[in-house]
Amino acid sequence: MSELINKLVAENLKGLKPYESARRIFAGGDSDSEIWLNANESPFANDYSVDSAHFNRYPDCQPPSVILPYAEYAGVEKDQIVVTRGADEGIELLIRTFCTPGKDSILICPPTYGMYAISAETCNVGVNKAILNDDFSLDIATIKSFKDKVNLVFICSPNNPTGTSVDKAQLTEVLEHFADSALVVVDEAYIEFDAANTWATELAQYPNLVVLRTLSKAFALAGIRCGFTLANSEVIQSIVKVIAPYPMPEPVAQIAAQALSEKGLALMAEQVAYLHGQKEALKQQLATFPEVTLVGDDKANFVLFRHPLKQALMDYLVANSVLIRDQSKQINLENCLRITLGNQQQNEKLLSLMTEFFAQQEPLA
Ligand SMILES: Cc1ncc(COP(=O)(O)O)c(C=O)c1O
């Protein structure tokens, strides 16, 4: 780092390692020649049309064409939503809105999604951890011990990368415990794969509940960057003070509106059902490989497994242009790899490469 930059860069950013997104790890990858099963994206690329008639104008900050259908879809009121550039922006806005830099902290429950900690660190906000129990349930006693020490509690359900959903009684206990001291943020990025377990419909009951959603997963729109934060209107009004003046590009709003139409919702449901079918087939096949142990649960669009030769397996897949995600650096996930569900052809290619790989290994002791 040059002397000038070293002098100027914010103190809290000096040691920060950026989030290793799947796309950064394999930067410049070509989705036509490679099979991407590493970022929990959808394998479907659906068709949309865009009308450029108003591209000369700044867009609505919170376009009603997106807010209204999403409110209806999620079962909330229109003043209980803010639309953002992906759920990732929702995470950052919550931290910027509700935590004072250099003073306040958040609580996370690892192994979990990495952006809660990274966003907090970039904002000079502290990060406390209550590691999940061995069965990936919440460690309630440890979580509770952070009362009055954190402003936000991030709970991911279904959790990335364990695929587990948080038990209703546990989450109720957390919401009640922090009722007068912190917002409890339930990240539901994968909720369409476990729709019965949503918390969006509980907002009236818990003033400190916040729910994060996205169009990046089941809706197959990771490329447009569109997410939602659902919460009681006071929380939403505070976030809207902080958000950029024009966060929603007009083409994004148009595409999101189409995805949330009756036809768009039906397509999403059909594709989720297809992926559930793929998940069953993949899990059954994985279980037949030597020393493969499925880890966690399957409530989202990915499967996590452990294998002692995870590095050699990963290298073999990458050499054959199939990308999955190494999760082994996360706490309690030694030797774990995560496979995002692809389409049938992609999953079969992955499985045939895994069959080849295991056939080449000496029998394991
Ligand atoms: C749990 C979780 N939350 C949020 C996100 C980010 O979603 P978005 O693409 O809407 O920013 C992801 C993306 O992988 C995720 O796994």
The ligand as a MOL file (V3000), in Angstrom:
LIG
                    3D

  0  0  0     0  0            999 V3000
M  V30 BEGIN CTAB
M  V30 COUNTS 16 16 0 0 0
M  V30 BEGIN ATOM
M  V30 1 C -28.2500 -15.9350 3.7850 0
M  V30 2 C -28.0430 -14.9420 2.7180 0
M  V30 3 N -28.4750 -13.6880 2.9050 0
M  V30 4 C -28.3060 -12.7550 1.9600 0
M  V30 5 C -27.6700 -13.0590 0.7760 0
M  V30 6 C -27.4660 -11.9630 -0.2210 0
M  V30 7 O -28.5430 -11.8780 -1.0540 0
M  V30 8 P -28.6180 -10.7670 -2.1980 0
M  V30 9 O -28.1560 -11.4250 -3.4600 0
M  V30 10 O -30.0530 -10.4060 -2.2390 0
M  V30 11 O -27.7430 -9.6390 -1.7850 0
M  V30 12 C -27.2010 -14.3450 0.5370 0
M  V30 13 C -26.5120 -14.6610 -0.7150 0
M  V30 14 O -25.9310 -15.6990 -0.8960 0
M  V30 15 C -27.3910 -15.3160 1.5330 0
M  V30 16 O -26.9480 -16.5640 1.3920 0
M  V30 END ATOM
M  V30 BEGIN BOND
M  V30 1 1 1 2
M  V30 2 1 2 3
M  V30 3 2 2 15
M  V30 4 2 3 4
M  V30 5 1 4 5
M  V30 6 1 5 6
M  V30 7 2 5 12
M  V30 8 1 6 7
M  V30 9 1 7 8
M  V30 10 2 8 9
M  V30 11 1 8 10
M  V30 12 1 8 11
M  V30 13 1 12 13
M  V30 14 1 12 15
M  V30 15 2 13 14
M  V30 16 1 15 16
M  V30 END BOND
M  V30 END CTAB
M  END
